[in-house]
Amino acid sequence: MLYDYLYFYFIISKKDNKEIILKIGICDDNIIDSKTLESAIKKYYENKPFKLEIFTFSNGVEFLNNYKIQDFDIIFLDIFLSDINGFNIAQELNKANSIVPIILYSSSKDYAVDGYQINLFGYLLKPLYVNKLFKLLDKFHESTTNKLICLKKKGQNIYFNLNDILFIESKGRQIIVHTTNNKEDIFYYSLDTIEKQINNKSFLRTHKSFLVNMNKIINHCERYFELENDKYALIKIKDHKNIIQKYHDYIFKGN
């Protein structure tokens, strides 16, 4: 699979109106190899609109404990760890239906073929070849481009991760982007234009003035959807049954 995030992903997970936060996890018990990889990743992201948060772990147990609380966007796993085999960690994440891209980082080619059994995103050999890493990161961003939207305000590009958007509301000639951090950003666009630009199956036009991220819906009634953060989005009464059916199809059928 080429990761259809989520839902995720991107890849990219948080937004602060200027930079998108990208969380990267590295698990490697060889400090030199870990630092080499970290430096190369930082080099790749120079002059790119991302704020990096790189978390390094020296053993598998430490990584797994933090994996539960960190919203990683991409993970680099060494195979030959001192406590847990990195390939086994990848298998466990796969069994848990993790959608985070995993790249194995190893001095051995032995697991390269096995990696396809667990939908690995990539495989890097030690010593690190920077060009290979950069190609994988290019691929990663190409596979998640449709999870970002770029809007302009006063000549400035402002990036949003689609997963951070609760809904977009239209008021006159303006739209208001409501996000999971309770911020509201105003832009001069039509909602029709934004809907075409997003072009993502997780977003549903529930009303002429509301475009809703269905992943953020927690309840619905005849008149509105209840969303996270105690937010509400109207449902077009004349098209109520069709809109509710589309929501149910998305949640229960994945389409």
C-alpha positions in Angstrom: 0.0 0.0 0.0 1.0 3.6 -0.5 -0.3 5.0 2.7 -3.7 6.5 2.4 -3.6 8.3 5.7 -5.7 8.9 7.5 -6.6 9.5 7.9 -2.7 10.3 8.6 -0.9 11.2 7.3 0.9 12.9 6.3 2.3 12.6 7.1 2.1 15.7 8.7 0.4 16.1 11.9 0.1 19.5 13.4 -0.2 23.0 12.1 0.8 26.4 13.5 -0.2 28.5 10.5 3.4 28.9 9.3 5.0 25.5 9.8 3.7 22.0 9.8 5.1 19.8 12.6 6.6 16.5 11.4 7.3 13.9 14.1 9.9 11.4 13.3 10.9 8.4 15.4 14.3 6.7 15.2 15.0 3.5 17.1 18.6 2.4 16.9 21.0 1.3 19.7 24.0 2.4 17.7 24.5 6.0 18.7 26.7 6.9 15.7 24.3 5.4 13.2 21.3 7.1 14.9 23.1 10.5 14.8 24.1 10.0 11.2 20.5 9.3 10.2 19.2 12.2 12.2 21.6 14.7 10.7 20.8 13.5 7.1 17.0 13.9 7.8 17.6 17.4 9.1 19.6 18.2 5.9 16.7 17.0 3.7 14.3 19.3 5.4 16.4 22.4 5.2 14.4 25.2 3.5 11.2 23.1 3.6 8.0 24.3 5.3 8.2 21.8 8.1 9.2 22.0 11.8 10.9 18.8 12.7 10.5 16.9 16.0 12.9 14.0 16.0 12.7 11.4 18.8 15.6 8.9 19.2 15.4 5.7 21.1 18.2 3.3 22.0 16.0 0.2 22.6 12.8 -1.3 21.4 11.0 -1.2 24.8 11.6 2.5 25.1 10.4 3.0 21.6 7.2 1.0 22.1 6.4 2.8 25.3 6.7 6.2 23.6 4.9 5.0 20.4 1.7 4.9 22.4 1.9 8.6 23.3 3.7 10.1 20.3 1.9 10.7 17.1 4.7 9.8 14.8 4.5 10.5 11.1 7.3 8.2 10.0 9.4 5.7 11.8 13.0 4.4 11.2 13.7 1.1 12.9 17.1 -0.7 13.2 16.6 -4.4 13.0 19.4 -5.7 15.3 18.5 -4.0 18.6 19.8 -5.1 21.9 16.4 -6.1 23.3 13.8 -6.6 20.6 14.3 -7.4 16.9 13.2 -4.3 14.9 11.5 -6.5 12.4 9.4 -8.0 15.2 8.5 -4.4 16.3 7.4 -3.6 12.8 5.2 -6.8 12.7 3.6 -5.8 16.0 2.8 -2.3 14.7 1.4 -3.9 11.6 -0.9 -6.2 13.6 -2.1 -3.2 15.5 -3.2 -1.7 12.2 -0.7 1.1 12.4 -0.7 3.4 9.4 2.6 5.0 10.2 5.2 4.4 7.4 8.0 2.3 8.7 11.5 2.2 7.2 13.9 -0.5 8.3 17.5 0.7 8.8 19.9 -2.1 8.9 23.4 -3.4 8.1 21.9 -6.6 6.6 19.9 -7.3 3.5 18.4 -10.4 5.0 15.1 -8.8 5.9 14.5 -6.8 2.8 12.2 -9.4 1.1 10.4 -10.2 4.4 9.6 -6.5 4.7 7.1 -6.7 1.9 5.0 -9.0 4.1 4.3 -6.2 6.5 3.9 -3.4 4.0 7.1 -1.6 4.9 7.5 1.8 3.3 11.2 1.4 2.7 14.5 -0.3 3.5 17.8 1.5 4.2 21.2 -0.2 4.4 24.0 0.9 6.6 26.3 2.7 6.1 23.7 5.3 5.1 23.5 6.5 1.5 22.0 9.9 1.8 20.6 9.9 -1.8 18.7 6.7 -1.0 17.2 8.3 2.1 16.2 11.4 0.2 14.5 9.4 -2.5 12.5 7.6 0.2 11.5 10.9 1.8 10.5 12.2 -1.6 8.3 9.2 -2.1 6.8 9.7 1.4 5.8 13.2 0.6 4.5 12.4 -2.8 2.3 9.7 -1.3 0.8 12.2 1.2 0.6 15.4 -0.8 -3.2 15.1 -1.0 -3.3 15.3 2.8 -2.3 18.9 2.8 -4.0 22.0 1.7 -2.3 25.4 1.1 -4.4 28.6 1.4 -3.2 32.1 0.8 -3.8 35.1 3.1 -2.2 38.5 2.5 0.4 36.9 0.2 1.4 34.2 2.7 1.0 30.5 2.2 -0.7 28.8 5.1 -0.6 25.0 5.2 -3.2 22.8 6.8 -3.1 19.0 7.4 -6.5 17.8 6.4 -6.6 15.6 9.6 -6.4 18.8 11.7 -9.5 20.3 10.1 -12.9 19.7 11.8 -14.9 21.5 9.2 -14.9 24.5 6.9 -17.7 27.0 7.0 -18.8 29.5 4.4 -20.0 33.0 5.4 -20.6 35.4 2.5 -17.3 35.7 0.5 -15.3 34.2 3.3 -14.6 30.7 4.6 -13.7 29.8 8.1 -11.4 26.9 8.7 -12.2 25.3 12.1 -9.3 23.1 13.4 -8.8 20.6 16.2 -6.8 23.1 18.3 -9.9 25.3 18.5 -8.5 27.9 16.1 -10.5 29.6 13.4 -8.7 31.0 10.3 -10.5 33.2 7.8 -9.8 33.3 4.1 -11.4 34.8 1.0 -12.4 31.7 -1.0 -15.6 30.1 -2.1 -16.5 26.8 -0.4 -16.9 25.2 -3.9 -13.3 26.1 -4.7 -12.0 24.7 -1.4 -14.0 21.5 -1.9 -12.4 20.9 -5.3 -9.0 21.7 -3.9 -9.3 19.3 -1.0 -10.8 16.5 -3.2 -10.6 14.0 -0.4 -13.2 11.3 0.3 -13.2 12.0 4.1 -14.7 15.4 3.5 -18.5 15.7 3.0 -20.5 18.7 1.9 -23.3 18.5 4.4 -24.8 21.9 3.6 -24.2 24.7 1.1 -22.2 26.4 3.9 -20.4 23.4 5.5 -17.7 21.0 4.4 -17.1 18.5 7.1 -14.2 16.1 8.0 -16.2 12.9 8.6 -13.4 11.5 10.8 -14.3 14.1 13.3 -18.0 13.4 13.6 -19.1 11.9 16.9 -22.9 12.0 16.5 -25.7 13.3 14.2 -29.4 14.1 14.2 -31.8 15.4 11.6 -30.5 19.0 11.6 -26.7 18.8 12.3 -23.6 16.7 12.9 -21.9 16.9 16.3 -18.1 17.1 15.9 -15.2 17.0 18.2 -14.5 20.1 20.5 -18.3 20.6 20.9 -18.6 21.9 17.3 -21.7 21.5 15.1 -22.2 21.5 11.3 -25.6 21.9 9.7 -27.2 19.2 7.5 -29.2 20.3 4.4 -32.7 19.2 5.3 -33.9 18.5 1.8 -30.9 16.1 1.2 -30.8 14.8 4.8 -31.2 11.0 3.9 -28.6 11.1 1.2 -26.0 13.0 3.3 -26.5 10.6 6.3 -26.2 7.6 3.9 -22.9 9.0 2.5 -21.6 9.4 6.0 -22.6 5.8 6.9 -21.0 4.4 3.7 -17.8 6.2 4.6 -17.7 4.9 8.2 -18.8 1.4 7.6 -17.8 0.6 4.0 -14.8 2.9 3.6 -16.1 4.7 0.5 
